[in-house]
Amino acid sequence: MIMRVAPALCQTFKALTASDLYERYHGMGGQARLELDLAVASEISDQVREAVDSNKKGGAGNANAAVARRNQRRASRGQTVSDDDAVKLLKDGGFMA
């Protein structure tokens, strides 16, 4: 079974090798881990497909919507750090001279 799902798992979870998959799914609890990873891979695939489909429908107005969503996320996070404040924090922490 692993031979049939290995390409999908390696594509979804980057940097996995065949030996990684063998070690992860061989032995006690391997079937449960495989089922969980397949469910996660399926959900990721669905979300990517939805994002691609919505981008195809959006057209040129999509950039404005993306900027609006980004600004909304920034506002919901609260206060942002200015460039000067970030540099000061890095200097105070000893990460910059």
Helices and strands as residue ranges (DSSP letters): H 2-12, H 18-25, H 30-58, G 59-61, H 62-77, H 83-92
